[in-house]
């Protein structure tokens, strides 16, 4: 589909997209779901994470603009007092040991020719995307385009979820779907933060989970009993599978966050991931990747013209790591 080439307005940048991540979120958009806050109508182009090169900078893309956007996002979720406790200011995320991992160019303004990773609500499945300047961060030089295109959503979601759960030193964390895009990062972050991680996955992914530092357990009948034989307690659970996995989590702890079973979350008293993605968080995680502290697995890279095949891959619900589109 041909659409007019977008242009950056005040406080925005235009990115020539090199790669974009594919998520269940995108499959829902394709099926007709319109994310809250997204404009109605068509074309509705999926994709909310990307990597590429800035080729146009609008006016007003200043550090002050970025900080104001971050403060507004925090206040929208937690209230005006929350800004003083953000991870950028040494708040909850400092428990995770991310402070100091600012990433390359964290405090530099966006500039023409800069290689970036970024996020938005929609429209990443395209040659060009326009986003606010505070929604991109510098891409580490050693990060491939395929990894970069699928980095933002999984990495930020994992970090936000573990921060919400309060995972820290000495905790036992249960992760369902631990070999997936979010689970892969969540395992590594939790281990780095001093937690013991039990990860559920298909047997063919168990060696992979061990390599990340998790204790693997198979899905299926008897899951609760297998967990009880592995751990005498569970302090927090991150659910990336839904259904029975969520029910099993609640048999161990009420400190549960689900990534997928949103329809049942409120009724069960289970949390979902709040909308707290930010440039600062993304830059910190990119810094960890650059320092060799995070690994990301891309299981398949499809050309943009094969986006339908990429959706079938993600929609299967199986597979290790990330699926991306190469533009």
N, C-alpha and C positions, 0 to 999 in steps of 0.2 A: 504494500500500500504506500502510495506517495502522499506525503503531507507537507505543508509549507515548512521550511527550515525555521526553527525558533530563534529568537534573539534575546540576549541577556538584557534585563532592565536594571534599574537601580538596586544595588545590593545583591545582584545575581551574577552567576558565571554560566557560560555555555561550555559543555564538555563534548569533544568528539569521542564518542564511545568506542572503546576497544573490546570490552567484554562486559557481560551482565549476568548476574546470578539468576537462577531459576528456583522458585520456592513454591510450596503448597499455597501460599498467599496468592501467587500469580495464577495458579490453576483456578482458585476461587473467583478471581477477577474475570478470567476467561469464561467461566460458567455463569456470569451475570452479577456477581456481588460487586457493589460499589463501596469502597472503603469510606468510613465516616470522614467527612470533610472534603472528599474528592468532588470535583464538579460533575454534574450529571451530563448525560449525553454521550455521543460517540464521535470519532473513534475513541475507545478506551484502551489505551496501550498499556500492557502489563509491564512489570519490572520496577523494583524499588531499591536495587543496589547495582552499582556499576563501577567501572574504572575506565579512565581515558585521559585525554590531554585537553587542558583548557585552551580554547581558541577564541574566546571572546569574554571580556570582563565588563560588566556594567558599572555605573557609577555608584559610589557609596559602600563599596565592599571593604569596610574598615574593621580593625579589631573591636572597636566599640559596637559596631553593628552585630558582630558575632557574639559578643558577650551579652548584649541585650536579648538576642534570640535565645541564648542558653538560659538566661534568667527567666524569660517568659515561659519556656518549656517546663522548667522546674516548678514554677509557681502554679502552672496549670494543673500539675499532678499533685503536688504536696502542699500548696499554699505559699504565701510570700515568705514565710520564715525558712523555707527549704533551701534557699539559695546558699545560705551560709554553711550547709552541710553537704554540698555536692562533692563528688570525687575530685573535681578539679581544684577544690579548696582544701583537700585533705580530709574529706568526710568519709562516708561509708566505704568507698572503693579503696581507700588507703589500707584497709584491712587486707586487701588482696595483693598488696605489694606492688601495685602498678605505679605508684608515685615515683617520678623520675624517668619513666619510660614515655617521654613526650613524643617520641617518633620524629622522623625527619621533617623539619619545616613546620612544626606545630604552631609556632607563633608568627610565621610569615604570612603576609597577605597573599591572596591568590594572584597569579600572574600568568600572562600568556606563555604557552608552551609548558606549563607545569604538569607533570604526570600526577594524577590524583586518584584516590578511591572515594566513593561517595554514596549517598543514599537519598531517596526521595519517597514520594507516595506512589507514583506511577511513571510510565513513559520511558523506562530504561531500555526497552527492547527497540532501540532506534539508533540511527547514526549520530544523532545529536540529542542532548538533553540539557535543559536549563533548570538550575536549582539555586536556592539561596547560597551565598558564598560560605555560610557557616555549616553547610552540609557536605563539604569536601575536605579531605585531608591529604597530605602528601603521600604518594605511594613509595614504599621503600624500594630502593634501586634493585635489590635482589629478589623482589617479589614478581613472579611472572604475571602476565596480563590475565591468564586464566584464574589464578589464585586471587588476584586483586579484584576481579569482577565479582567473585562470589564471597568476598571476605566480610563485608560490612554487616550483613544481616546476621549470619551465624555467630560472628564474634561478639557483636554488640548485644544480641539477644542473650547469649550465654552469660556475659558479664552482668547485664542488668538483672537477669533471673537469680544468679547466685548472690548478688548484693541484696536483692529483695528478701531472699531466704536467710540471709545473715550467715552464710557458710564461712567457717573459719577454722583455726587451729584445733585439732583434736576431734572435729565433728566426723560423723559418718554420713555420707551423702549417697542416696540412691538415685541413679539416673536411668530412666527408661528411654530407649532409642539412643543409647550412648555412642553408637558408631555413626550417627547421622551428622549433618553439618553443624548443628547447635551442640549436640552431645559431644562431638570431638573436641570442641573448644572448651566446653564446660568441664569435661574430665581434666584437661590440662590446667585450667585455672584453679579448680578445686584442689588438685594435688599441690600446685604451687602455693596455695594458701594454707597448706598443712592439714587438709582433710583426707580421710580415707574414702575412696570412691568405689561403690559397687555399681557396675553397669550392665544392664540387660541388653542383649543383642542376639542375633542369629549365631549359631556355632561357628560359621565360617569367618565371623568378625572377632572371635575371642582373642586370637593372637594379637590382632591389631589393638584391641583395648588394653591388653597387658602391656604392649609397647608404650602406651600412653600413661600407664601407671594405675589403671583400674583393675578391680577384681571382676572378671566377667561371669555372668549367669545367663542361662538360656531362657528364652520365653517359653510359654506353654503351660500345660497342666502341671501343678505342683510348684508354681513360681513362688508362692508365699513361703512354702516349706523350705525351698532352696535358699531363700534369703535368710530365713531364721537360722539355718545351719551355718551361714556365712558371717552373720553379724548378730551380736547380742542386743544391738539397738540401732535405730535409724533416726538421725536428728533432723534431716530435711530430705525432701524428694523433689526431683525435677522430672516431670512427666512429658516425654516426647512421643508417646504412643497412644494414650487415651484408653478408653474402655476398661478392660480388666486390669491393665497396668495401673490406672488411676485408682481403682478400687483397692488393689493390693497395697499401694502406697499409703492409703488412709488406714490400713490395718496396722501400720507401724508408727505413723506420725500425723499430726494435723498441720505440720509445717510443710505444705505442698504447694507447688506452682505448676500449672499445666500449660504447655505450649500449644495444645491441639484440641482439648476437649472443652472448648469455651461454653458450649451449650449447657453443660452440667456444672460448671465451675461455681457459679453463685449459689446454687442449691446445696452444694456440698461444702461450702465454706472454703473453697480452694481459690488461690490467687491466679491471676494471669499476668503476663508481662506488661508493665506499664509503658507508655510511649516516651521513653527517655533516651532515645538515640541522640548523640551529639558529636560534633567535630572533635571535642576534647577527648571523649571516650574512645572514638575511633582512632585518633592519633596515638593514644596510649597503647592500644592493642596492636596497632601497626608497629609501634616501637618494640613491643615484645617480640613480634614476628621477626623484625630486623635483627634483634639480639639473639635469635635462635631459641626463644623460650616458648614459641607456639608453632605447631605444625598444622597444616591444612591439607586435606586430601581432596583432589578433584577427580571424581570417578569418570566423568564424561564431559567433553566439550563439543558442542554442536555449532555449526554455522547458523547465523540468524535466520536464514531461510528454512531451517529445520526446527524452528521453535516448537512446532506441534510434536515432533519426536521427543524433544526435551521434556515437554509436559507429560507425555506418556511415561517417560522414564521416572520422573518425580512422582507422578500419580500412582505408580506401582506400589509405593510405600516401602520399597526395599532398596538396599544399596548402601554403600559406605561413602561418606563424605558428600561432596558438592557436585551439582550439575550446573554448567555455565553455557552461555551463548557467546560465541566469538563474532564480532562485527567487522 
